[in-house]
Amino acid sequence: MEKILIVGCKKAMDDVCIGCSRCLVGFNRREGAFERYAGEPAELMGLLNCGDCPGATVVTRLAQVKLWNAPLSELPTAVHVAPCILDHCPHSQTLLAKIKAKAGIPVVEGTHPYLPANIFA
Ligand code: SF4
C-alpha cells in the first residue's frame, strides 16, 4: 500500500494554511496530484515541514521521519511536495533537488488542486 509523506513550507503549514486541511481534503478526495491513487488503498503517514529557510535541514528531517517511525514499522513509499513550496518558496528548486537526491522513493511535485486563481476577483 502507498504511504504518503507530504513536505511543505514551515512558514505556511498550519499557520497561514490553517490545519493543512487542503492537502488532507485533497488526499481524501484523491484530487490534484493525489488522483494517481484513485481507487487504491493509500494512506497519508505524515505532514513534514521543510525545516525553515533556506531549507538546509530538509534532508535531516527526512531522516528523522525514518527514525521516529521505526518503532511503528512505518515508512513512506512516496513524497509529495506541496504547493506552499512549489508555488511560493524562493528556495523551491533547492528543496526539490535535495529531496529527490536523498529520498530514495518517488517524489511527486504537487498535492491539492485548490489554490485560488486570484484573491479579490
Ligand atoms: S525554505 Fe521555503 S518552504 Fe521552507 S520555510 Fe522558507 S519559504 Fe517556506
Backbone and ligand atoms as CSV (ligand in chain L), in Angstrom:
chain,resi,resn,atom,element,x,y,z
A,1,MET,N,N,0.835,-1.187,0.000
A,1,MET,CA,C,0.000,0.000,0.000
A,1,MET,C,C,0.878,1.248,0.000
A,2,GLU,N,N,0.441,2.263,-0.751
A,2,GLU,CA,C,1.185,3.515,-0.770
A,2,GLU,C,C,1.032,4.255,0.563
A,3,LYS,N,N,2.157,4.771,1.070
A,3,LYS,CA,C,2.181,5.570,2.300
A,3,LYS,C,C,2.787,6.922,1.933
A,4,ILE,N,N,2.004,7.954,2.075
A,4,ILE,CA,C,2.376,9.263,1.538
A,4,ILE,C,C,2.912,10.168,2.638
A,5,LEU,N,N,4.070,10.774,2.366
A,5,LEU,CA,C,4.612,11.820,3.226
A,5,LEU,C,C,4.564,13.138,2.448
A,6,ILE,N,N,3.867,14.120,3.012
A,6,ILE,CA,C,3.806,15.446,2.392
A,6,ILE,C,C,4.887,16.334,3.010
A,7,VAL,N,N,5.632,17.040,2.164
A,7,VAL,CA,C,6.597,18.031,2.642
A,7,VAL,C,C,6.102,19.414,2.218
A,8,GLY,N,N,6.019,20.332,3.191
A,8,GLY,CA,C,5.539,21.678,2.914
A,8,GLY,C,C,6.400,22.735,3.567
A,9,CYS,N,N,5.947,23.963,3.468
A,9,CYS,CA,C,6.687,25.134,3.950
A,9,CYS,C,C,6.451,25.363,5.440
A,10,LYS,N,N,7.521,25.460,6.190
A,10,LYS,CA,C,7.385,25.687,7.632
A,10,LYS,C,C,6.642,26.977,7.939
A,11,LYS,N,N,6.823,27.974,7.110
A,11,LYS,CA,C,6.203,29.268,7.387
A,11,LYS,C,C,4.723,29.276,7.015
A,12,ALA,N,N,4.276,28.267,6.291
A,12,ALA,CA,C,2.880,28.236,5.853
A,12,ALA,C,C,2.066,27.135,6.522
A,13,MET,N,N,2.678,25.969,6.733
A,13,MET,CA,C,1.908,24.812,7.203
A,13,MET,C,C,1.242,25.105,8.538
A,14,ASP,N,N,-0.051,24.847,8.605
A,14,ASP,CA,C,-0.857,25.038,9.810
A,14,ASP,C,C,-0.648,26.418,10.420
A,15,ASP,N,N,-0.329,27.374,9.593
A,15,ASP,CA,C,-0.174,28.743,10.076
A,15,ASP,C,C,-1.059,29.606,9.197
A,16,VAL,N,N,-0.538,30.042,8.063
A,16,VAL,CA,C,-1.438,30.690,7.112
A,16,VAL,C,C,-2.307,29.658,6.399
A,17,CYS,N,N,-1.794,28.451,6.245
A,17,CYS,CA,C,-2.584,27.367,5.632
A,17,CYS,C,C,-3.192,26.567,6.788
A,18,ILE,N,N,-4.279,27.069,7.327
A,18,ILE,CA,C,-4.818,26.590,8.600
A,18,ILE,C,C,-5.139,25.104,8.558
A,19,GLY,N,N,-4.541,24.381,9.482
A,19,GLY,CA,C,-4.845,22.968,9.631
A,19,GLY,C,C,-4.303,22.088,8.514
A,20,CYS,N,N,-3.584,22.679,7.577
A,20,CYS,CA,C,-3.135,21.917,6.401
A,20,CYS,C,C,-4.306,21.157,5.776
A,21,SER,N,N,-5.514,21.712,5.922
A,21,SER,CA,C,-6.703,20.946,5.550
A,21,SER,C,C,-6.827,20.731,4.047
A,22,ARG,N,N,-6.270,21.651,3.257
A,22,ARG,CA,C,-6.422,21.470,1.809
A,22,ARG,C,C,-5.661,20.244,1.320
A,23,CYS,N,N,-4.471,20.043,1.850
A,23,CYS,CA,C,-3.739,18.819,1.491
A,23,CYS,C,C,-4.500,17.581,1.958
A,24,LEU,N,N,-5.060,17.648,3.169
A,24,LEU,CA,C,-5.752,16.479,3.705
A,24,LEU,C,C,-7.020,16.185,2.910
A,25,VAL,N,N,-7.784,17.237,2.610
A,25,VAL,CA,C,-9.011,17.033,1.824
A,25,VAL,C,C,-8.661,16.538,0.430
A,26,GLY,N,N,-7.629,17.132,-0.168
A,26,GLY,CA,C,-7.213,16.688,-1.498
A,26,GLY,C,C,-6.835,15.226,-1.515
A,27,PHE,N,N,-6.154,14.798,-0.468
A,27,PHE,CA,C,-5.798,13.377,-0.392
A,27,PHE,C,C,-7.049,12.518,-0.206
A,28,ASN,N,N,-7.908,12.911,0.728
A,28,ASN,CA,C,-9.108,12.103,0.994
A,28,ASN,C,C,-9.980,11.971,-0.247
A,29,ARG,N,N,-10.036,13.040,-1.046
A,29,ARG,CA,C,-10.856,13.018,-2.261
A,29,ARG,C,C,-10.096,12.501,-3.464
A,30,ARG,N,N,-8.812,12.242,-3.294
A,30,ARG,CA,C,-7.957,11.797,-4.403
A,30,ARG,C,C,-8.022,12.799,-5.552
A,31,GLU,N,N,-7.832,14.079,-5.206
A,31,GLU,CA,C,-7.841,15.131,-6.216
A,31,GLU,C,C,-6.453,15.749,-6.342
A,32,GLY,N,N,-6.258,16.491,-7.424
A,32,GLY,CA,C,-4.950,17.097,-7.671
A,32,GLY,C,C,-3.921,16.010,-7.939
A,33,ALA,N,N,-2.748,16.166,-7.320
A,33,ALA,CA,C,-1.671,15.186,-7.526
A,33,ALA,C,C,-1.965,13.844,-6.862
A,34,PHE,N,N,-3.055,13.788,-6.098
A,34,PHE,CA,C,-3.435,12.521,-5.460
A,34,PHE,C,C,-4.362,11.682,-6.335
A,35,GLU,N,N,-4.730,12.205,-7.508
A,35,GLU,CA,C,-5.585,11.444,-8.432
A,35,GLU,C,C,-4.977,10.087,-8.757
A,36,ARG,N,N,-3.648,10.018,-8.755
A,36,ARG,CA,C,-2.966,8.774,-9.128
A,36,ARG,C,C,-3.285,7.631,-8.168
A,37,TYR,N,N,-3.832,7.948,-6.989
A,37,TYR,CA,C,-4.177,6.907,-6.013
A,37,TYR,C,C,-5.669,6.595,-6.016
A,38,ALA,N,N,-6.401,7.107,-6.981
A,38,ALA,CA,C,-7.848,6.881,-7.021
A,38,ALA,C,C,-8.143,5.385,-7.046
A,39,GLY,N,N,-9.029,4.972,-6.163
A,39,GLY,CA,C,-9.421,3.568,-6.115
A,39,GLY,C,C,-8.399,2.664,-5.476
A,40,GLU,N,N,-7.319,3.276,-4.944
A,40,GLU,CA,C,-6.265,2.469,-4.321
A,40,GLU,C,C,-6.265,2.670,-2.805
A,41,PRO,N,N,-5.836,1.650,-2.069
A,41,PRO,CA,C,-5.722,1.793,-0.622
A,41,PRO,C,C,-4.432,2.519,-0.257
A,42,ALA,N,N,-4.455,3.842,-0.301
A,42,ALA,CA,C,-3.289,4.657,0.055
A,42,ALA,C,C,-3.543,5.330,1.397
A,43,GLU,N,N,-2.460,5.588,2.133
A,43,GLU,CA,C,-2.550,6.264,3.428
A,43,GLU,C,C,-1.622,7.472,3.456
A,44,LEU,N,N,-2.067,8.509,4.164
A,44,LEU,CA,C,-1.207,9.647,4.456
A,44,LEU,C,C,-0.506,9.371,5.780
A,45,MET,N,N,0.854,9.322,5.762
A,45,MET,CA,C,1.541,8.937,7.011
A,45,MET,C,C,2.284,10.102,7.661
A,46,GLY,N,N,2.298,11.270,7.021
A,46,GLY,CA,C,2.970,12.382,7.665
A,46,GLY,C,C,2.856,13.682,6.888
A,47,LEU,N,N,2.902,14.786,7.656
A,47,LEU,CA,C,2.995,16.132,7.100
A,47,LEU,C,C,4.261,16.741,7.687
A,48,LEU,N,N,5.278,16.907,6.867
A,48,LEU,CA,C,6.593,17.334,7.340
A,48,LEU,C,C,6.894,18.734,6.832
A,49,ASN,N,N,7.314,19.629,7.744
A,49,ASN,CA,C,7.739,20.932,7.229
A,49,ASN,C,C,9.200,20.872,6.797
A,50,CYS,N,N,9.587,21.860,5.995
A,50,CYS,CA,C,10.900,21.833,5.342
A,50,CYS,C,C,12.060,22.056,6.312
A,51,GLY,N,N,11.753,22.582,7.497
A,51,GLY,CA,C,12.812,22.879,8.463
A,51,GLY,C,C,13.189,24.344,8.521
A,52,ASP,N,N,12.493,25.160,7.770
A,52,ASP,CA,C,12.648,26.618,7.720
A,52,ASP,C,C,13.718,27.049,6.702
A,53,CYS,N,N,13.674,28.327,6.388
A,53,CYS,CA,C,14.557,28.913,5.374
A,53,CYS,C,C,16.025,28.787,5.810
A,54,PRO,N,N,16.916,28.537,4.879
A,54,PRO,CA,C,16.680,28.355,3.437
A,54,PRO,C,C,16.548,26.895,3.009
A,55,GLY,N,N,16.032,26.053,3.890
A,55,GLY,CA,C,15.828,24.640,3.544
A,55,GLY,C,C,17.042,23.771,3.781
A,56,ALA,N,N,17.934,24.218,4.636
A,56,ALA,CA,C,19.190,23.488,4.850
A,56,ALA,C,C,18.982,22.156,5.552
A,57,THR,N,N,17.868,21.991,6.263
A,57,THR,CA,C,17.703,20.803,7.106
A,57,THR,C,C,16.677,19.815,6.568
A,58,VAL,N,N,16.222,19.993,5.355
A,58,VAL,CA,C,15.132,19.122,4.882
A,58,VAL,C,C,15.563,17.656,4.806
A,59,VAL,N,N,16.788,17.406,4.394
A,59,VAL,CA,C,17.239,16.005,4.296
A,59,VAL,C,C,17.342,15.376,5.685
A,60,THR,N,N,17.863,16.141,6.629
A,60,THR,CA,C,17.938,15.644,8.007
A,60,THR,C,C,16.549,15.346,8.536
A,61,ARG,N,N,15.589,16.178,8.184
A,61,ARG,CA,C,14.217,15.951,8.660
A,61,ARG,C,C,13.620,14.696,8.029
A,62,LEU,N,N,13.960,14.404,6.782
A,62,LEU,CA,C,13.516,13.129,6.184
A,62,LEU,C,C,14.088,11.957,6.972
A,63,ALA,N,N,15.352,12.066,7.351
A,63,ALA,CA,C,15.973,11.004,8.142
A,63,ALA,C,C,15.295,10.866,9.505
A,64,GLN,N,N,14.885,11.995,10.060
A,64,GLN,CA,C,14.189,11.956,11.344
A,64,GLN,C,C,12.831,11.269,11.231
A,65,VAL,N,N,12.167,11.441,10.099
A,65,VAL,CA,C,10.902,10.720,9.877
A,65,VAL,C,C,11.143,9.213,9.949
A,66,LYS,N,N,12.230,8.774,9.321
A,66,LYS,CA,C,12.556,7.345,9.344
A,66,LYS,C,C,12.812,6.868,10.781
A,67,LEU,N,N,13.617,7.613,11.530
A,67,LEU,CA,C,13.928,7.213,12.900
A,67,LEU,C,C,12.693,7.236,13.792
A,68,TRP,N,N,11.917,8.298,13.665
A,68,TRP,CA,C,10.754,8.486,14.537
A,68,TRP,C,C,9.738,7.377,14.344
A,69,ASN,N,N,9.610,6.909,13.102
A,69,ASN,CA,C,8.587,5.909,12.789
A,69,ASN,C,C,9.111,4.485,12.791
A,70,ALA,N,N,10.408,4.327,13.061
A,70,ALA,CA,C,10.981,2.974,13.058
A,70,ALA,C,C,10.269,2.032,14.028
A,71,PRO,N,N,9.938,2.460,15.248
A,71,PRO,CA,C,9.241,1.533,16.156
A,71,PRO,C,C,7.867,1.119,15.646
A,72,LEU,N,N,7.312,1.909,14.737
A,72,LEU,CA,C,5.988,1.609,14.181
A,72,LEU,C,C,6.080,0.806,12.895
A,73,SER,N,N,7.294,0.604,12.399
A,73,SER,CA,C,7.497,-0.043,11.098
A,73,SER,C,C,6.721,0.675,10.000
A,74,GLU,N,N,6.709,1.998,10.076
A,74,GLU,CA,C,6.027,2.819,9.072
A,74,GLU,C,C,7.052,3.650,8.319
A,75,LEU,N,N,7.095,3.493,7.005
A,75,LEU,CA,C,7.950,4.318,6.166
A,75,LEU,C,C,7.142,4.797,4.960
A,76,PRO,N,N,7.409,6.010,4.492
A,76,PRO,CA,C,6.698,6.456,3.297
A,76,PRO,C,C,7.161,5.690,2.060
A,77,THR,N,N,6.244,5.546,1.118
A,77,THR,CA,C,6.595,4.974,-0.188
A,77,THR,C,C,6.680,6.057,-1.255
A,78,ALA,N,N,6.173,7.254,-0.938
A,78,ALA,CA,C,6.256,8.385,-1.868
A,78,ALA,C,C,6.232,9.682,-1.072
A,79,VAL,N,N,6.975,10.664,-1.566
A,79,VAL,CA,C,6.963,12.012,-1.002
A,79,VAL,C,C,6.207,12.912,-1.970
A,80,HIS,N,N,5.282,13.701,-1.435
A,80,HIS,CA,C,4.619,14.732,-2.228
A,80,HIS,C,C,5.062,16.102,-1.728
A,81,VAL,N,N,5.529,16.943,-2.618
A,81,VAL,CA,C,5.944,18.297,-2.264
A,81,VAL,C,C,4.770,19.247,-2.534
A,82,ALA,N,N,4.408,20.003,-1.497
A,82,ALA,CA,C,3.164,20.779,-1.521
A,82,ALA,C,C,3.312,22.101,-2.282
A,83,PRO,N,N,2.193,22.678,-2.702
A,83,PRO,CA,C,2.245,23.952,-3.435
A,83,PRO,C,C,2.773,25.110,-2.612
A,84,CYS,N,N,2.726,25.018,-1.276
A,84,CYS,CA,C,3.325,26.101,-0.476
A,84,CYS,C,C,4.823,26.176,-0.717
A,85,ILE,N,N,5.433,25.078,-1.135
A,85,ILE,CA,C,6.831,25.107,-1.571
A,85,ILE,C,C,6.910,25.375,-3.064
A,86,LEU,N,N,6.185,24.596,-3.857
A,86,LEU,CA,C,6.344,24.655,-5.317
A,86,LEU,C,C,6.013,26.038,-5.876
A,87,ASP,N,N,4.960,26.669,-5.339
A,87,ASP,CA,C,4.463,27.908,-5.929
A,87,ASP,C,C,4.911,29.166,-5.193
A,88,HIS,N,N,5.473,29.007,-3.983
A,88,HIS,CA,C,5.716,30.204,-3.182
A,88,HIS,C,C,7.110,30.306,-2.582
A,89,CYS,N,N,7.854,29.229,-2.535
A,89,CYS,CA,C,9.142,29.259,-1.837
A,89,CYS,C,C,10.272,29.708,-2.766
A,90,PRO,N,N,11.059,30.706,-2.370
A,90,PRO,CA,C,12.192,31.126,-3.197
A,90,PRO,C,C,13.296,30.070,-3.257
A,91,HIS,N,N,13.224,29.073,-2.388
A,91,HIS,CA,C,14.228,28.007,-2.357
A,91,HIS,C,C,13.658,26.694,-2.901
A,92,SER,N,N,12.561,26.766,-3.629
A,92,SER,CA,C,11.846,25.545,-4.018
A,92,SER,C,C,12.717,24.603,-4.847
A,93,GLN,N,N,13.502,25.144,-5.775
A,93,GLN,CA,C,14.307,24.258,-6.621
A,93,GLN,C,C,15.407,23.571,-5.820
A,94,THR,N,N,15.969,24.291,-4.853
A,94,THR,CA,C,16.970,23.683,-3.976
A,94,THR,C,C,16.339,22.578,-3.145
A,95,LEU,N,N,15.178,22.873,-2.560
A,95,LEU,CA,C,14.490,21.864,-1.749
A,95,LEU,C,C,14.148,20.640,-2.576
A,96,LEU,N,N,13.592,20.863,-3.770
A,96,LEU,CA,C,13.217,19.738,-4.630
A,96,LEU,C,C,14.433,18.886,-4.977
A,97,ALA,N,N,15.527,19.546,-5.329
A,97,ALA,CA,C,16.731,18.800,-5.709
A,97,ALA,C,C,17.241,17.963,-4.545
A,98,LYS,N,N,17.227,18.523,-3.355
A,98,LYS,CA,C,17.702,17.787,-2.184
A,98,LYS,C,C,16.800,16.605,-1.876
A,99,ILE,N,N,15.498,16.826,-1.909
A,99,ILE,CA,C,14.557,15.741,-1.598
A,99,ILE,C,C,14.685,14.634,-2.633
A,100,LYS,N,N,14.761,15.003,-3.920
A,100,LYS,CA,C,14.858,13.992,-4.980
A,100,LYS,C,C,16.178,13.224,-4.894
A,101,ALA,N,N,17.232,13.910,-4.491
A,101,ALA,CA,C,18.537,13.255,-4.424
A,101,ALA,C,C,18.613,12.249,-3.289
A,102,LYS,N,N,17.881,12.494,-2.210
A,102,LYS,CA,C,18.084,11.703,-0.994
A,102,LYS,C,C,16.901,10.843,-0.562
A,103,ALA,N,N,15.706,11.097,-1.069
A,103,ALA,CA,C,14.542,10.368,-0.550
A,103,ALA,C,C,14.648,8.862,-0.834
A,104,GLY,N,N,15.085,8.499,-2.014
A,104,GLY,CA,C,15.172,7.079,-2.364
A,104,GLY,C,C,13.831,6.460,-2.717
A,105,ILE,N,N,12.787,7.255,-2.764
A,105,ILE,CA,C,11.444,6.832,-3.170
A,105,ILE,C,C,10.904,7.882,-4.132
A,106,PRO,N,N,9.826,7.597,-4.860
A,106,PRO,CA,C,9.304,8.600,-5.790
A,106,PRO,C,C,8.964,9.915,-5.100
A,107,VAL,N,N,9.310,11.008,-5.763
A,107,VAL,CA,C,8.996,12.351,-5.271
A,107,VAL,C,C,8.046,12.988,-6.282
A,108,VAL,N,N,6.846,13.305,-5.830
A,108,VAL,CA,C,5.806,13.864,-6.688
A,108,VAL,C,C,5.695,15.354,-6.402
A,109,GLU,N,N,5.660,16.154,-7.455
A,109,GLU,CA,C,5.511,17.599,-7.287
A,109,GLU,C,C,4.034,17.948,-7.286
A,110,GLY,N,N,3.504,18.185,-6.109
A,110,GLY,CA,C,2.106,18.597,-6.012
A,110,GLY,C,C,1.334,17.805,-4.982
A,111,THR,N,N,0.267,18.462,-4.497
A,111,THR,CA,C,-0.660,17.810,-3.566
A,111,THR,C,C,-2.076,18.190,-3.989
A,112,HIS,N,N,-2.690,19.144,-3.259
A,112,HIS,CA,C,-4.080,19.523,-3.561
A,112,HIS,C,C,-4.143,20.474,-4.755
A,113,PRO,N,N,-5.351,20.590,-5.384
A,113,PRO,CA,C,-5.502,21.479,-6.534
A,113,PRO,C,C,-6.308,22.739,-6.214
A,114,TYR,N,N,-6.337,23.153,-4.944
A,114,TYR,CA,C,-7.306,24.159,-4.529
A,114,TYR,C,C,-6.752,25.575,-4.395
A,115,LEU,N,N,-5.568,25.855,-4.938
A,115,LEU,CA,C,-5.080,27.231,-4.881
A,115,LEU,C,C,-6.021,28.134,-5.673
A,116,PRO,N,N,-6.444,29.268,-5.094
A,116,PRO,CA,C,-7.338,30.163,-5.830
A,116,PRO,C,C,-6.609,30.818,-6.992
A,117,ALA,N,N,-7.344,31.061,-8.094
A,117,ALA,CA,C,-6.740,31.720,-9.255
A,117,ALA,C,C,-6.370,33.156,-8.933
A,118,ASN,N,N,-7.154,33.787,-8.066
A,118,ASN,CA,C,-6.853,35.140,-7.626
A,118,ASN,C,C,-7.511,35.353,-6.267
A,119,ILE,N,N,-7.274,36.485,-5.674
A,119,ILE,CA,C,-7.780,36.730,-4.319
A,119,ILE,C,C,-9.080,37.509,-4.319
A,120,PHE,N,N,-9.161,38.587,-5.059
A,120,PHE,CA,C,-10.285,39.511,-4.875
A,120,PHE,C,C,-11.301,39.513,-6.011
A,121,ALA,N,N,-11.038,38.817,-7.083
A,121,ALA,CA,C,-11.997,38.817,-8.194
A,121,ALA,C,C,-12.740,37.496,-8.280
L,1,SF4,S1,S,12.654,27.384,2.824
L,1,SF4,FE1,FE,10.866,27.792,1.534
L,1,SF4,S2,S,9.395,26.212,2.148
L,1,SF4,FE2,FE,10.912,26.393,3.816
L,1,SF4,S3,S,10.097,27.953,5.269
L,1,SF4,FE3,FE,11.426,29.023,3.803
L,1,SF4,S4,S,9.975,29.767,2.231
L,1,SF4,FE4,FE,8.941,28.115,3.353
